Amino acid sequence: MRTFWLFTGANAVSTMGNTFLYVAIPLALLESTGSAFLAVLSVAAQTLPYLLAPLLGPFIDRYDRRVLFAAGELIQAAAVALIPVALWYSQIPAVFAALFVIGLANVVSDVAGDYGLIPMLVPSERLDRASSQFTSLLLTARFVGPALAGVVVASLGTTWALELNALTFLLTALTTVVMPYVAQEPTEASLAQMLKEGVAYFWSQTDLRRLALVLALYNVGAGALESTLLTVGGGEWDWSPKQLGIAVSIAAVAAAAGAGLSSRTLVGGNRKRQLMVWLVICGVGAVGLLAPWPLAVVTGFAVLCFGEGGINAATMAYRQQVIPDHLSGRVNAVIRTFITGAVPVSSLVLGFTVTLGSSAWVFVPVPIMVGTAILLWSGMRRTEKPQPAAGPVSDERIAR
């Protein structure tokens, strides 16, 4: 468990550093180009690589996950460090290329870490609790990160914010040095065959398919919400980077609280009802985004994040337990393709509404898509047949 806490602590620092990226990039693009659309579209560049995630899954299952995790972190460090250089020379395409590389490396490090390394570091009987602690601590780190990012951006500028973020990736990569080596299950199958096996397993699990669909719909609405809020706050509300950082930090505290309370809503092992509770909470927050007052919008955002925290903690633990270890990389990569792959669509949708000139229209897609996800999940719960003991399900924004 000592290594688990070291890994969790380093990831918390890295998560805190990543908020510099989320805050600095939209603001830097808005400052450099004057385009709110490009600022929101930056989210798509980071999340579009998840559409390629299934192709990376076989590598995660075949090779040492410690090495893959460290490589992913180091590549992200280099790409983040190069962004200020690209901005300095007004090479906006290069900025988006770097964001794409960051997203691609993040696919590898996230899947290898969350679903490969954590189960390796924690006894199986403590996995549920460890997953909740891991998620809650990382979300708590997002409380400190945005406020600190706002202070750094306001006092030192976006360049230093990004370079400090690059250093946090190096710290996380170093934790793999003290991790025990666990040999991967040997296989003579080709990478193509391994990919086919992973897709076949995902397709055979009805609940996983349903979950991926519902949360993909959710992410079409809310996936790019944070960067959109920052764009609206900095442009229409005239909020300072410090004020915007504090607003996002409040939402991060709410998300951490949701993750910490997630297991308490799992009554009788019914993960479907647990997920419905958190989806409804997200729906309430989404409606709050339509308020005409900035503080009310931020409050709605915080409520929505509270619900997301609960969903993320519950579904991480479920997937760690029910997906076989030798298929973990492939299956989770496929799942994330649907869920996180919806975020670029959200970026395009909200990128369009943010250009309409009124915050009353900017956030309309969020309650529409969240409401659709709730109705779809509710309908599935009414029509499905009883599942075997291992069947009930309950994922990255969500599962971001």
PLY file of the C-alpha trace (Angstrom):
ply
format ascii 1.0
element vertex 400
property float x
property float y
property float z
element edge 396
property int vertex1
property int vertex2
end_header
0.00 0.00 0.00
2.94 2.33 0.54
3.73 2.27 -3.18
0.05 2.87 -3.94
0.06 6.05 -1.87
3.28 7.20 -3.51
1.71 6.61 -6.93
-1.52 8.32 -5.86
0.32 11.33 -4.41
2.41 11.82 -7.55
-0.71 11.54 -9.70
-2.39 14.15 -7.52
0.50 16.55 -8.14
0.32 15.79 -11.86
-3.44 16.35 -11.85
-2.93 19.67 -10.11
-0.39 20.58 -12.80
-2.76 19.51 -15.55
-5.25 22.13 -14.43
-2.62 24.66 -15.49
-3.03 23.24 -18.99
-6.83 23.41 -18.85
-6.77 27.01 -17.63
-3.77 28.32 -19.60
-4.46 26.89 -23.06
-7.95 28.38 -23.65
-6.81 31.72 -22.22
-3.56 31.67 -24.25
-5.40 30.90 -27.48
-8.03 33.52 -26.72
-5.25 36.05 -26.11
-3.22 35.04 -29.19
-6.03 34.66 -31.71
-9.03 36.46 -30.24
-11.10 33.42 -31.23
-13.41 31.90 -28.63
-14.07 29.03 -31.04
-10.36 28.05 -31.12
-10.18 28.32 -27.34
-12.97 25.79 -26.88
-11.73 23.66 -29.79
-8.48 23.07 -27.88
-10.38 20.49 -25.85
-11.09 18.51 -29.01
-7.37 18.37 -29.86
-6.65 16.74 -26.50
-9.52 14.27 -26.55
-9.68 13.32 -30.25
-6.85 10.75 -29.76
-9.27 8.65 -27.72
-10.84 7.66 -31.02
-7.56 5.82 -31.66
-7.52 4.26 -28.19
-8.52 0.73 -29.31
-5.37 0.57 -31.45
-3.26 1.31 -28.35
-5.01 -1.22 -26.10
-3.09 -4.29 -27.35
0.24 -2.56 -26.62
-0.89 -1.84 -23.05
-1.79 -5.49 -22.51
1.34 -6.88 -24.17
4.13 -4.73 -22.67
5.24 -3.67 -19.18
2.63 -1.21 -17.97
5.16 0.60 -15.80
7.25 1.42 -18.87
4.22 2.45 -20.91
2.92 4.65 -18.10
6.31 6.37 -17.67
6.69 6.85 -21.43
3.24 8.42 -21.65
4.07 10.88 -18.87
7.44 11.84 -20.38
5.95 12.43 -23.82
3.30 14.67 -22.28
6.01 16.62 -20.43
7.90 17.30 -23.67
4.77 18.27 -25.62
3.53 20.67 -22.93
6.97 22.32 -22.71
6.91 22.99 -26.49
3.52 24.74 -26.51
4.83 28.14 -25.27
7.43 28.04 -28.05
4.71 27.45 -30.65
2.62 30.28 -29.19
5.63 32.60 -29.21
6.01 32.08 -32.96
2.23 32.20 -33.53
2.25 28.63 -34.80
-1.31 27.77 -33.82
-1.35 24.49 -35.86
1.72 23.40 -33.89
-0.13 24.12 -30.64
-2.98 21.86 -31.71
-0.51 19.19 -32.86
1.13 19.26 -29.40
-2.28 18.99 -27.74
-3.05 15.97 -29.93
0.23 14.29 -28.88
-0.60 15.05 -25.24
-3.96 13.40 -25.65
-2.47 10.35 -27.36
0.13 9.86 -24.60
-2.58 10.43 -21.99
-4.58 7.51 -23.37
-1.65 5.19 -22.70
-0.69 6.51 -19.25
-4.29 6.72 -18.00
-5.36 3.24 -19.07
-2.05 1.66 -18.00
-2.15 3.47 -14.65
-5.81 3.44 -13.60
-6.63 -0.10 -14.76
-3.19 -1.76 -14.85
-0.99 -0.38 -12.08
-3.52 0.30 -9.32
-4.86 -3.30 -9.22
-1.22 -4.41 -9.14
-0.47 -2.25 -6.08
-3.58 -2.99 -4.00
-4.99 -6.27 -2.60
-8.19 -7.24 -4.40
-10.29 -6.97 -1.24
-9.31 -3.30 -0.86
-9.66 -2.32 -4.50
-13.06 -0.62 -4.14
-11.87 1.56 -1.29
-8.52 2.28 -2.97
-10.25 3.34 -6.19
-12.48 5.71 -4.24
-9.48 7.15 -2.38
-7.48 7.51 -5.60
-10.32 9.29 -7.41
-11.18 11.50 -4.46
-7.58 12.61 -3.90
-7.07 13.41 -7.59
-10.28 15.42 -7.66
-9.21 17.19 -4.48
-5.98 18.13 -6.23
-8.11 19.86 -8.84
-9.32 22.17 -6.05
-5.82 23.53 -5.47
-4.79 23.41 -9.13
-7.18 25.87 -10.80
-6.79 28.53 -8.10
-3.01 28.14 -8.23
-3.12 28.15 -12.03
-5.13 31.38 -11.98
-2.56 32.99 -9.68
0.38 31.78 -11.81
-1.26 32.90 -15.08
-2.17 36.27 -13.60
1.29 36.91 -12.12
3.72 35.04 -14.41
1.73 34.44 -17.59
0.66 31.33 -19.46
4.22 30.36 -20.42
5.34 29.61 -16.86
2.04 27.91 -16.09
2.65 25.47 -18.93
6.32 24.86 -18.08
5.41 24.10 -14.45
2.82 21.65 -15.73
5.53 19.90 -17.76
7.56 19.34 -14.59
4.68 17.53 -12.86
4.68 14.84 -15.56
8.34 14.13 -14.79
7.52 13.60 -11.11
4.78 11.09 -11.89
7.00 9.17 -14.30
9.64 8.75 -11.57
7.23 6.79 -9.33
7.46 3.79 -11.65
11.05 3.25 -10.49
9.87 1.86 -7.12
7.00 -0.23 -8.48
7.27 -4.02 -8.45
7.64 -5.78 -11.78
4.71 -7.99 -12.75
5.20 -10.05 -15.89
2.50 -9.68 -18.52
0.64 -12.84 -19.48
2.56 -14.27 -22.45
0.67 -14.51 -25.72
1.50 -15.51 -29.24
-1.46 -13.64 -30.68
-0.79 -10.78 -33.05
-1.70 -7.23 -32.08
-4.62 -7.41 -34.51
-5.90 -10.60 -32.88
-5.51 -9.05 -29.41
-7.53 -6.05 -30.55
-10.23 -8.34 -31.91
-10.40 -10.18 -28.56
-10.77 -6.93 -26.64
-13.56 -5.65 -28.87
-15.33 -9.02 -28.72
-15.27 -9.01 -24.91
-16.65 -5.47 -24.77
-19.38 -6.32 -27.25
-20.36 -9.43 -25.28
-20.97 -7.39 -22.09
-24.40 -5.80 -22.46
-24.04 -3.53 -19.44
-20.69 -2.16 -20.58
-22.16 -1.31 -23.98
-25.12 0.42 -22.40
-22.96 2.35 -19.99
-20.65 3.53 -22.77
-23.63 4.78 -24.80
-25.26 6.68 -21.93
-22.06 8.38 -20.80
-21.04 9.16 -24.37
-24.33 11.06 -24.76
-23.64 12.82 -21.49
-20.20 13.86 -22.68
-21.55 15.23 -25.95
-23.23 17.85 -23.78
-20.80 18.33 -20.89
-17.45 17.10 -22.17
-16.08 20.56 -23.07
-18.03 22.42 -20.38
-15.05 23.50 -18.29
-13.15 25.21 -21.10
-16.42 26.78 -22.33
-17.07 28.17 -18.86
-13.56 29.63 -18.80
-14.06 31.16 -22.23
-17.42 32.73 -21.31
-16.06 33.90 -17.95
-13.02 35.54 -19.48
-14.86 37.01 -22.46
-18.48 37.86 -21.60
-18.25 38.14 -17.80
-14.84 39.88 -17.76
-13.68 37.68 -14.89
-9.94 37.62 -14.13
-7.87 34.42 -14.41
-7.75 34.29 -10.61
-11.55 34.46 -10.33
-11.96 31.80 -13.02
-9.43 29.55 -11.27
-11.30 29.83 -7.98
-14.61 29.03 -9.70
-13.19 25.85 -11.23
-11.60 24.95 -7.89
-14.98 25.10 -6.16
-16.34 22.68 -8.73
-13.33 20.42 -8.15
-14.07 20.29 -4.42
-17.62 19.26 -5.26
-16.33 16.52 -7.57
-14.01 15.20 -4.85
-16.91 15.14 -2.39
-19.01 13.21 -4.88
-16.24 10.65 -5.35
-15.88 10.25 -1.60
-19.62 9.69 -1.13
-20.08 7.47 -4.17
-19.82 4.14 -2.38
-22.53 5.19 0.10
-25.10 5.29 -2.68
-24.36 1.68 -3.65
-27.27 0.03 -1.83
-27.60 -3.72 -2.13
-24.94 -3.85 -4.83
-27.32 -2.15 -7.29
-24.92 -0.18 -9.51
-27.66 0.79 -11.95
-29.59 2.64 -9.26
-26.32 4.13 -7.98
-25.55 5.55 -11.42
-29.09 6.93 -11.78
-28.72 8.86 -8.52
-25.56 10.58 -9.75
-26.96 11.20 -13.24
-29.99 12.97 -11.75
-27.69 15.14 -9.63
-25.80 16.04 -12.81
-29.13 16.88 -14.44
-29.99 19.33 -11.67
-26.61 21.04 -12.11
-27.06 21.17 -15.89
-30.36 23.05 -15.53
-28.58 25.54 -13.26
-26.26 26.45 -16.14
-29.18 28.17 -17.86
-29.48 30.82 -15.13
-28.81 34.41 -16.28
-26.45 35.15 -13.37
-22.76 34.13 -13.47
-22.70 32.96 -9.84
-25.75 30.76 -10.45
-24.07 29.26 -13.52
-20.96 28.47 -11.49
-23.15 26.89 -8.80
-24.82 24.69 -11.40
-21.40 23.70 -12.71
-20.34 22.70 -9.19
-23.45 20.54 -8.71
-22.82 18.85 -12.04
-19.22 18.14 -11.05
-20.43 16.68 -7.74
-22.44 14.15 -9.72
-19.54 13.40 -12.05
-17.25 12.65 -9.12
-19.69 10.02 -7.87
-20.00 8.41 -11.29
-16.25 8.29 -11.90
-15.40 6.64 -8.59
-18.09 4.00 -8.90
-17.37 3.01 -12.48
-13.59 2.89 -12.03
-13.95 0.34 -9.23
-16.46 -1.69 -11.23
-14.25 -1.92 -14.32
-11.18 -2.82 -12.28
-13.04 -5.73 -10.74
-15.01 -7.24 -13.61
-12.68 -6.86 -16.59
-10.01 -9.62 -16.69
-6.50 -8.28 -16.12
-5.13 -9.64 -19.39
-7.88 -7.77 -21.27
-7.81 -4.61 -19.15
-5.89 -2.40 -21.57
-7.88 -3.38 -24.62
-11.37 -3.29 -23.13
-10.87 -0.04 -21.21
-9.37 1.57 -24.31
-12.47 0.63 -26.29
-14.77 1.96 -23.56
-12.88 5.24 -23.40
-13.11 5.58 -27.15
-16.86 6.01 -26.86
-16.93 8.03 -23.64
-13.98 10.39 -24.10
-14.29 10.31 -27.87
-17.57 12.20 -27.39
-15.69 15.17 -25.90
-14.45 16.49 -29.29
-18.09 16.50 -30.42
-18.94 18.49 -27.29
-16.11 20.88 -28.14
-17.60 21.46 -31.58
-21.14 21.87 -30.25
-20.21 24.26 -27.44
-17.64 25.92 -29.70
-20.56 26.82 -31.97
-22.95 27.99 -29.23
-20.23 30.11 -27.60
-20.11 32.19 -30.80
-23.83 33.05 -30.59
-23.02 36.04 -28.39
-25.21 35.27 -25.37
-24.48 32.98 -22.42
-28.19 32.14 -22.38
-27.59 29.98 -25.47
-24.06 28.77 -24.77
-24.97 26.08 -22.25
-28.29 24.88 -23.73
-26.78 21.65 -25.19
-25.69 20.52 -21.71
-29.12 19.96 -20.06
-30.48 18.59 -23.34
-27.84 15.86 -23.60
-27.72 15.14 -19.86
-31.50 14.79 -19.85
-31.31 12.44 -22.84
-28.73 10.31 -21.01
-30.97 10.13 -17.92
-34.02 9.10 -19.96
-32.03 6.48 -21.86
-30.58 4.97 -18.68
-33.99 5.00 -17.01
-35.52 3.21 -19.99
-32.79 0.59 -19.94
-33.42 -0.06 -16.27
-37.11 -0.67 -16.90
-36.74 -2.97 -19.90
-33.69 -5.05 -19.08
-33.95 -8.64 -17.84
-32.39 -9.73 -14.54
-28.64 -10.23 -14.86
-26.40 -12.91 -13.37
-24.45 -12.00 -10.23
-21.48 -10.61 -12.17
-23.63 -8.65 -14.55
-24.72 -5.32 -13.00
-22.71 -2.36 -14.16
-22.17 0.86 -13.75
-17.29 5.55 -16.53
-13.60 9.89 -17.82
-15.22 14.63 -18.58
-16.91 11.59 -17.22
-13.84 9.53 -17.34
-12.04 12.62 -18.53
0 1
1 2
2 3
3 4
4 5
5 6
6 7
7 8
8 9
9 10
10 11
11 12
12 13
13 14
14 15
15 16
16 17
17 18
18 19
19 20
20 21
21 22
22 23
23 24
24 25
25 26
26 27
27 28
28 29
29 30
30 31
31 32
32 33
33 34
34 35
35 36
36 37
37 38
38 39
39 40
40 41
41 42
42 43
43 44
44 45
45 46
46 47
47 48
48 49
49 50
50 51
51 52
52 53
53 54
54 55
55 56
56 57
57 58
58 59
59 60
60 61
61 62
62 63
63 64
64 65
65 66
66 67
67 68
68 69
69 70
70 71
71 72
72 73
73 74
74 75
75 76
76 77
77 78
78 79
79 80
80 81
81 82
82 83
83 84
84 85
85 86
86 87
87 88
88 89
89 90
90 91
91 92
92 93
93 94
94 95
95 96
96 97
97 98
98 99
99 100
100 101
101 102
102 103
103 104
104 105
105 106
106 107
107 108
108 109
109 110
110 111
111 112
112 113
113 114
114 115
115 116
116 117
117 118
118 119
119 120
120 121
121 122
122 123
123 124
124 125
125 126
126 127
127 128
128 129
129 130
130 131
131 132
132 133
133 134
134 135
135 136
136 137
137 138
138 139
139 140
140 141
141 142
142 143
143 144
144 145
145 146
146 147
147 148
148 149
149 150
150 151
151 152
152 153
153 154
154 155
155 156
156 157
157 158
158 159
159 160
160 161
161 162
162 163
163 164
164 165
165 166
166 167
167 168
168 169
169 170
170 171
171 172
172 173
173 174
174 175
175 176
176 177
177 178
178 179
179 180
180 181
181 182
182 183
183 184
184 185
185 186
186 187
187 188
188 189
189 190
190 191
191 192
192 193
193 194
194 195
195 196
196 197
197 198
198 199
199 200
200 201
201 202
202 203
203 204
204 205
205 206
206 207
207 208
208 209
209 210
210 211
211 212
212 213
213 214
214 215
215 216
216 217
217 218
218 219
219 220
220 221
221 222
222 223
223 224
224 225
225 226
226 227
227 228
228 229
229 230
230 231
231 232
232 233
233 234
234 235
235 236
236 237
237 238
238 239
239 240
240 241
241 242
242 243
243 244
244 245
245 246
246 247
247 248
248 249
249 250
250 251
251 252
252 253
253 254
254 255
255 256
256 257
257 258
258 259
259 260
260 261
261 262
262 263
263 264
264 265
265 266
266 267
267 268
268 269
269 270
270 271
271 272
272 273
273 274
274 275
275 276
276 277
277 278
278 279
279 280
280 281
281 282
282 283
283 284
284 285
285 286
286 287
287 288
288 289
289 290
290 291
291 292
292 293
293 294
294 295
295 296
296 297
297 298
298 299
299 300
300 301
301 302
302 303
303 304
304 305
305 306
306 307
307 308
308 309
309 310
310 311
311 312
312 313
313 314
314 315
315 316
316 317
317 318
318 319
319 320
320 321
321 322
322 323
323 324
324 325
325 326
326 327
327 328
328 329
329 330
330 331
331 332
332 333
333 334
334 335
335 336
336 337
337 338
338 339
339 340
340 341
341 342
342 343
343 344
344 345
345 346
346 347
347 348
348 349
349 350
350 351
351 352
352 353
353 354
354 355
355 356
356 357
357 358
358 359
359 360
360 361
361 362
362 363
363 364
364 365
365 366
366 367
367 368
368 369
369 370
370 371
371 372
372 373
373 374
374 375
375 376
376 377
377 378
378 379
379 380
380 381
381 382
382 383
383 384
384 385
385 386
386 387
387 388
388 389
389 390
390 391
391 392
392 393
396 397
397 398
398 399
